[in-house]
């Protein structure tokens, strides 16, 4: 029995080869995400059952009810933002682990998220009143891209070594965290309180405006990632073999790192410094669909969305009516995973 399925688009001259098992796994994960989204939409101060939620979503006769107002204006934007941010962070982590060839690589560990968070805090302190909130993703992307660029060139020595990249990145991350803390200490109480809540990472107060501002970043980054996915598979082979095959490995590596920075920076701009999603999602996905980056990227995006939607859901259910930031629960889950991977790498 053939394990693979081929889909061809003759007019576009595009063909897709995927493993059937991976296809069923992705379908199952999508169904799980839909179920979690329905549950999450119903949970809150006003509880709405899943069946009632479906009725509100698809029945126009209840479109003017209080439940419909809560679902469409508050709950759905929150779930959508969690999905989009989880996907962006997971894709960023998958790219970085492929490029750096290190299981410990993720945007928050090597400093990309710290750069985005530093610039976002700067925006909150200096430009929040004078500039539109639409500029915040630009600031965050500039911070993420600046740190990624610095790490790339600081690690350069006749090419970029993945080991040097992760070592430089961890040092830069520690330095930026120190600067960020000092910046908050010397800020006003209002700015410090806003920055503190935002740094932990929360999806509280999500709106359709944020969805509309975040979506274009993904619409730009994902097509670029689709074009570079084969190059990402080549990066895993090391430095010598791809060069022998004629690959422009350093240029490809730079493009992939820039894409990872854009994904992480845009996510941080809207949900704050939520950590470990980019670390956990790729590892879970490799166990489910294997290491080929075609299926792996799709699976990581779905798993990242599941992780963040679940973390936000738990944050609303643990101590109601208090809303605990989702970043608290991703850290509780992610820190043990990081320690496990660190001990495993040390043994190897």
HUGI-V406558 format. One record per residue. N is the residue number from 1. RES is the residue in one letter. SS is DSSP state (@ for helix, = for strand, . for the rest). PSI is psi in degrees with one decimal (none if undefined). OMEGA is omega in radians with two decimals (none if undefined). Layout:
{{N | RES | SS | PSI | OMEGA} {N | RES | SS | PSI | OMEGA}}
This chain:
{{1 | X | . | 131.8 | -3.09} {2 | X | . | 127.5 | -3.12} {3 | X | . | -15.7 | -2.99} {4 | X | = | 153.5 | 3.10} {5 | X | = | 135.5 | -3.14} {6 | X | = | 131.2 | 3.06} {7 | X | = | 124.9 | -3.10} {8 | X | = | 137.1 | 3.01} {9 | X | = | 94.7 | -2.98} {10 | X | . | -43.1 | -3.08} {11 | X | . | -35.0 | 3.13} {12 | X | . | -6.2 | -3.10} {13 | X | . | 44.4 | 3.14} {14 | X | = | 135.9 | 3.03} {15 | X | = | 143.7 | -3.11} {16 | X | = | 126.7 | 3.09} {17 | X | = | 123.1 | 3.13} {18 | X | = | 154.1 | 3.12} {19 | X | = | 134.6 | -3.08} {20 | X | @ | -41.0 | 3.14} {21 | X | @ | -41.8 | 3.12} {22 | X | @ | -37.4 | 3.12} {23 | X | @ | -44.5 | 3.10} {24 | X | @ | -36.2 | 3.10} {25 | X | @ | -44.8 | 3.13} {26 | X | @ | -39.9 | 3.11} {27 | X | @ | -43.1 | 3.10} {28 | X | @ | -40.5 | 3.11} {29 | X | @ | -38.1 | 3.09} {30 | X | @ | -42.3 | 3.10} {31 | X | @ | -41.5 | 3.10} {32 | X | @ | -42.0 | 3.13} {33 | X | @ | -41.2 | 3.12} {34 | X | @ | -44.0 | 3.13} {35 | X | @ | -46.0 | 3.12} {36 | X | @ | -39.2 | 3.13} {37 | X | @ | -42.5 | 3.12} {38 | X | @ | -44.5 | 3.12} {39 | X | @ | -44.2 | -3.11} {40 | X | @ | -37.0 | 3.12} {41 | X | @ | -32.6 | -3.09} {42 | X | @ | -17.9 | -3.05} {43 | X | . | 136.5 | 3.10} {44 | X | . | -168.9 | 3.09} {45 | X | . | -40.0 | 3.01} {46 | X | . | 104.4 | -3.13} {47 | X | . | 133.8 | 3.11} {48 | X | . | 123.9 | -3.10} {49 | X | . | 155.4 | 3.12} {50 | X | @ | -39.7 | 3.13} {51 | X | @ | -40.8 | 3.09} {52 | X | @ | -35.6 | 3.09} {53 | X | @ | -45.1 | 3.10} {54 | X | @ | -39.3 | 3.13} {55 | X | @ | -42.6 | 3.13} {56 | X | @ | -38.1 | -3.09} {57 | X | @ | -33.8 | -2.98} {58 | X | @ | -2.7 | -3.13} {59 | X | . | 116.0 | -3.11} {60 | X | @ | -19.8 | -3.09} {61 | X | @ | -21.0 | -3.14} {62 | X | @ | 17.9 | -3.05} {63 | X | . | -18.9 | -3.11} {64 | X | . | 9.9 | 3.14} {65 | X | . | 164.9 | 3.10} {66 | X | @ | -37.8 | 3.12} {67 | X | @ | -41.2 | 3.12} {68 | X | @ | -40.3 | 3.12} {69 | X | @ | -44.0 | 3.13} {70 | X | @ | -44.5 | -3.09} {71 | X | @ | -50.0 | -3.02} {72 | X | @ | -32.3 | -3.06} {73 | X | @ | -19.6 | -3.08} {74 | X | @ | -50.1 | -3.00} {75 | X | @ | -48.5 | -3.09} {76 | X | @ | -45.8 | 3.07} {77 | X | @ | -36.7 | -3.14} {78 | X | @ | -46.0 | 3.13} {79 | X | @ | -42.4 | 3.13} {80 | X | @ | -41.7 | 3.13} {81 | X | @ | -39.0 | 3.08} {82 | X | @ | -42.0 | 3.12} {83 | X | @ | -48.4 | -3.09} {84 | X | @ | -44.6 | -3.14} {85 | X | @ | -41.7 | 3.10} {86 | X | @ | -42.1 | 3.10} {87 | X | @ | -45.8 | -3.10} {88 | X | @ | -45.2 | -3.14} {89 | X | @ | -39.8 | 3.14} {90 | X | @ | -42.1 | 3.10} {91 | X | @ | -40.9 | 3.10} {92 | X | @ | -44.9 | 3.11} {93 | X | @ | -39.2 | 3.12} {94 | X | @ | -42.0 | 3.12} {95 | X | @ | -47.9 | -3.08} {96 | X | @ | -38.9 | 3.10} {97 | X | @ | -33.5 | 3.09} {98 | X | @ | -42.0 | -3.11} {99 | X | @ | -45.1 | -3.06} {100 | X | @ | -18.0 | 3.14} {101 | X | . | 44.9 | 3.13} {102 | X | . | 126.6 | -3.10} {103 | X | . | -13.3 | -3.13} {104 | X | . | -6.1 | -3.08} {105 | X | . | 134.3 | 3.01} {106 | X | . | 160.0 | -3.05} {107 | X | . | -31.3 | -3.13} {108 | X | . | -26.7 | -3.09} {109 | X | . | -37.5 | -3.10} {110 | X | . | 2.8 | 2.98} {111 | X | . | -7.4 | -3.12} {112 | X | @ | -45.3 | 3.11} {113 | X | @ | -37.0 | 3.13} {114 | X | @ | -38.8 | 3.09} {115 | X | @ | -42.5 | 3.10} {116 | X | @ | -42.4 | -3.13} {117 | X | @ | -38.4 | 3.14} {118 | X | @ | -45.4 | -3.13} {119 | X | @ | -33.4 | 3.11} {120 | X | @ | -38.8 | 3.07} {121 | X | @ | -39.5 | 3.08} {122 | X | @ | -40.9 | 3.10} {123 | X | @ | -45.7 | -3.13} {124 | X | @ | -36.6 | -3.06} {125 | X | @ | -39.4 | -2.96} {126 | X | @ | -29.7 | -2.96} {127 | X | . | 4.9 | -3.06} {128 | X | . | -34.4 | -3.10} {129 | X | . | -28.4 | -3.03} {130 | X | . | -24.1 | -3.11} {131 | X | . | 153.4 | 3.09} {132 | X | . | 153.5 | 3.10} {133 | X | @ | -19.0 | 3.12} {134 | X | @ | -20.0 | 3.13} {135 | X | @ | -15.2 | -3.08} {136 | X | @ | -44.2 | 3.07} {137 | X | @ | -32.5 | 3.12} {138 | X | @ | -43.8 | 3.09} {139 | X | @ | -45.8 | -3.12} {140 | X | @ | -42.1 | 3.11} {141 | X | @ | -39.5 | 3.12} {142 | X | @ | -41.3 | 3.10} {143 | X | @ | -44.8 | 3.13} {144 | X | @ | -44.3 | -3.13} {145 | X | @ | -38.5 | 3.12} {146 | X | @ | -43.5 | 3.12} {147 | X | @ | -43.4 | 3.13} {148 | X | @ | -41.6 | 3.11} {149 | X | @ | -41.7 | 3.12} {150 | X | @ | -45.1 | 3.12} {151 | X | @ | -42.4 | -3.10} {152 | X | @ | -48.9 | -3.07} {153 | X | @ | -30.0 | 3.07} {154 | X | @ | -28.8 | 3.13} {155 | X | . | 1.7 | -3.07} {156 | X | = | 128.2 | 3.02} {157 | X | . | 89.9 | -3.00} {158 | X | . | 43.2 | -3.02} {159 | X | . | 169.5 | -3.10} {160 | X | = | 121.7 | 3.09} {161 | X | . | 129.5 | 3.11} {162 | X | @ | -37.6 | 3.14} {163 | X | @ | -43.7 | 3.12} {164 | X | @ | -36.9 | -3.14} {165 | X | @ | -45.6 | -3.09} {166 | X | @ | -33.7 | 3.09} {167 | X | @ | -46.1 | 3.09} {168 | X | @ | -42.0 | -3.11} {169 | X | @ | -42.0 | 3.12} {170 | X | @ | -36.8 | 3.08} {171 | X | @ | -43.7 | 3.12} {172 | X | @ | -40.8 | 3.13} {173 | X | @ | -44.8 | 3.12} {174 | X | @ | -40.9 | 3.14} {175 | X | @ | -43.5 | -3.13} {176 | X | @ | -36.6 | 3.10} {177 | X | @ | -38.2 | 3.11} {178 | X | @ | -45.5 | 3.12} {179 | X | @ | -40.5 | -3.13} {180 | X | @ | -41.2 | 3.11} {181 | X | @ | -44.4 | 3.11} {182 | X | @ | -39.5 | -3.13} {183 | X | @ | -41.3 | 3.14} {184 | X | @ | -39.2 | -3.13} {185 | X | @ | -40.1 | -3.09} {186 | X | . | 6.1 | 3.08} {187 | X | . | 170.3 | 3.08} {188 | X | . | 164.4 | -3.11} {189 | X | @ | -39.2 | -3.12} {190 | X | @ | -48.3 | 3.14} {191 | X | @ | -41.7 | -3.12} {192 | X | @ | -40.9 | -3.14} {193 | X | @ | -41.9 | 3.09} {194 | X | @ | -46.7 | -3.09} {195 | X | @ | -38.0 | -3.11} {196 | X | @ | -47.9 | 3.13} {197 | X | @ | -40.7 | -3.09} {198 | X | @ | -37.7 | -3.12} {199 | X | @ | -37.6 | 3.11} {200 | X | @ | -36.9 | 3.12} {201 | X | . | 113.0 | -3.12} {202 | X | . | 153.7 | 3.10} {203 | X | . | 7.6 | -3.13} {204 | X | . | 138.1 | 3.08} {205 | X | . | 17.1 | 3.12} {206 | X | . | 145.3 | -3.11} {207 | X | . | 168.3 | 3.11} {208 | X | @ | -29.5 | 3.11} {209 | X | @ | -43.5 | 3.13} {210 | X | @ | -37.9 | 3.09} {211 | X | @ | -45.1 | -3.14} {212 | X | @ | -31.4 | 3.13} {213 | X | @ | -31.1 | -3.10} {214 | X | @ | -39.5 | -3.04} {215 | X | @ | -43.0 | 3.14} {216 | X | @ | -32.2 | 3.11} {217 | X | @ | -41.0 | 3.11} {218 | X | @ | -36.8 | -3.14} {219 | X | @ | -24.8 | 3.06} {220 | X | @ | -44.8 | -3.02} {221 | X | @ | -39.5 | -3.03} {222 | X | @ | -44.1 | 3.05} {223 | X | @ | -37.2 | 3.08} {224 | X | @ | -42.0 | 3.14} {225 | X | @ | -37.2 | 3.10} {226 | X | @ | -39.8 | 3.12} {227 | X | @ | -28.6 | -3.06} {228 | X | @ | 0.9 | -3.01} {229 | X | @ | -37.4 | 3.11} {230 | X | @ | -36.6 | 3.09} {231 | X | @ | -32.0 | 3.11} {232 | X | @ | -36.9 | 3.05} {233 | X | @ | -35.6 | 3.12} {234 | X | @ | -35.3 | -3.12} {235 | X | @ | -32.4 | -3.09} {236 | X | . | -20.8 | -3.08} {237 | X | . | -8.6 | -3.10} {238 | X | . | -163.3 | -3.09} {239 | X | . | -36.0 | -3.00} {240 | X | @ | -50.5 | -3.06} {241 | X | @ | -46.4 | 3.10} {242 | X | @ | -38.7 | 3.11} {243 | X | @ | -40.4 | 3.10} {244 | X | @ | -35.6 | -3.13} {245 | X | . | -1.7 | 3.08} {246 | X | . | 11.5 | -3.13} {247 | X | . | 139.3 | 3.06} {248 | X | . | 78.0 | -2.88} {249 | X | @ | -39.3 | -3.09} {250 | X | @ | -38.7 | 3.11} {251 | X | @ | -41.5 | 3.10} {252 | X | @ | -41.1 | -3.14} {253 | X | @ | -41.0 | 3.12} {254 | X | @ | -43.6 | 3.12} {255 | X | @ | -40.7 | 3.13} {256 | X | @ | -41.6 | 3.13} {257 | X | @ | -38.6 | 3.10} {258 | X | @ | -40.0 | 3.10} {259 | X | @ | -42.6 | 3.10} {260 | X | @ | -40.0 | 3.13} {261 | X | @ | -40.2 | 3.13} {262 | X | @ | -41.8 | 3.13} {263 | X | @ | -47.5 | -3.12} {264 | X | @ | -43.0 | -3.11} {265 | X | @ | -43.0 | 3.14} {266 | X | @ | -38.8 | 3.12} {267 | X | @ | -44.9 | -3.13} {268 | X | @ | -35.3 | -3.12} {269 | X | @ | -32.0 | -3.04} {270 | X | @ | -28.0 | -3.10} {271 | X | @ | -1.0 | 3.11} {272 | X | . | -167.9 | -3.01} {273 | X | . | 56.8 | 3.10} {274 | X | . | 121.2 | -3.03} {275 | X | . | 163.4 | 2.96} {276 | X | . | -7.1 | 3.07} {277 | X | @ | -42.5 | 3.12} {278 | X | @ | -15.3 | 3.08} {279 | X | @ | -45.5 | -3.03} {280 | X | @ | -44.4 | -3.02} {281 | X | @ | -46.6 | 3.13} {282 | X | @ | -37.0 | -3.13} {283 | X | @ | -42.9 | 3.08} {284 | X | @ | -41.5 | -3.08} {285 | X | @ | -36.7 | 3.11} {286 | X | @ | -35.7 | 3.11} {287 | X | @ | -24.7 | -3.09} {288 | X | @ | -41.6 | -3.02} {289 | X | @ | 0.8 | 3.14} {290 | X | . | -171.6 | -2.98} {291 | X | . | -4.6 | 3.11} {292 | X | . | 128.1 | -2.94} {293 | X | @ | -12.1 | 3.06} {294 | X | @ | -60.8 | 3.11} {295 | X | @ | -32.4 | -3.08} {296 | X | @ | -42.1 | 3.14} {297 | X | @ | -42.7 | 3.10} {298 | X | @ | -46.5 | -3.12} {299 | X | @ | -42.0 | 3.13} {300 | X | @ | -40.1 | 3.13} {301 | X | @ | -44.3 | -3.14} {302 | X | @ | -44.1 | 3.14} {303 | X | @ | -40.0 | 3.09} {304 | X | @ | -41.9 | 3.08} {305 | X | @ | -41.9 | 3.12} {306 | X | @ | -43.9 | -3.13} {307 | X | @ | -46.7 | -3.06} {308 | X | @ | -38.2 | 3.07} {309 | X | @ | -41.6 | 3.13} {310 | X | @ | -44.1 | 3.13} {311 | X | @ | -41.3 | 3.12} {312 | X | @ | -38.4 | 3.11} {313 | X | @ | -45.2 | 3.11} {314 | X | @ | -40.2 | -3.14} {315 | X | @ | -28.1 | 3.11} {316 | X | @ | -19.7 | -3.04} {317 | X | @ | -23.7 | -3.01} {318 | X | . | -53.1 | -3.09} {319 | X | . | 65.3 | -3.13} {320 | X | . | 146.0 | 0.05} {321 | X | . | 12.1 | 3.11} {322 | X | . | 145.6 | -3.13} {323 | X | . | 100.0 | -3.11} {324 | X | . | 131.5 | -3.12} {325 | X | . | 141.1 | -3.12} {326 | X | @ | -30.1 | -3.13} {327 | X | @ | -26.4 | 3.11} {328 | X | @ | -43.8 | -3.06} {329 | X | @ | -31.7 | 3.04} {330 | X | @ | -33.4 | 3.08} {331 | X | @ | -39.9 | 3.12} {332 | X | @ | -39.0 | 3.12} {333 | X | @ | -39.9 | -2.99} {334 | X | @ | -34.2 | -3.11} {335 | X | @ | -47.1 | 3.08} {336 | X | @ | -35.7 | 3.10} {337 | X | @ | -43.4 | 3.13} {338 | X | @ | -44.3 | 3.13} {339 | X | @ | -39.8 | 3.11} {340 | X | @ | -45.3 | 3.14} {341 | X | @ | -37.3 | 3.13} {342 | X | @ | -44.3 | 3.13} {343 | X | @ | -39.5 | 3.13} {344 | X | @ | -42.4 | 3.11} {345 | X | @ | -35.9 | 3.13} {346 | X | @ | -38.8 | 3.12} {347 | X | @ | -36.3 | 3.13} {348 | X | . | none | none}}
